[in-house]
Structure formats: C-alpha cells, structure tokens
Amino acid sequence: MEPKIISDPQVMLGKPVIAGTRITVEIILERLGAGESTDDILEAYPHLSREAIQAALTFASQTLRNEVIYSVPA
C-alpha cells in the first residue's frame, strides 16, 4: 500500500502529514531543503519509508501546481 498524505484537524493542527504519523509534509520539505538526504531523514525517522518521503514530495508538487498566483504591481 502506498503511503498517503492526510489532513486531520486533530493531528498537528490539520497540517498534511504522512498517514499514521505526526510527521508533516512541511518538516520533510524543510529537511530536504536544508540539504539533508533521504537517508538522513530515514535515520531520524526510522518508521518512515522512502515511499512516504516521495508521497510528501508528490503532494507538495501537486499542491503548488494548483496554486493561483496573482502578480501585484509594486
């Protein structure tokens, strides 16, 4: 079964998390953005999987794809 991203107001204030955990998509993205590798994240969170990290990246990508950005003149 592929890891899922869920959002539940009772878990981490409704932030998107890896299902069955309290690990947010945000923390995974922050760690990757800070230069940590997938292996580093898996070492810090041994109950995660590579598929869970990929699910977080896919979720973030799809979310940004659906964003509407309006240009505001300076």
Helices and strands as residue ranges (DSSP letters): E 5-6, G 12-14, E 17-18, H 25-33, H 38-44, H 50-65
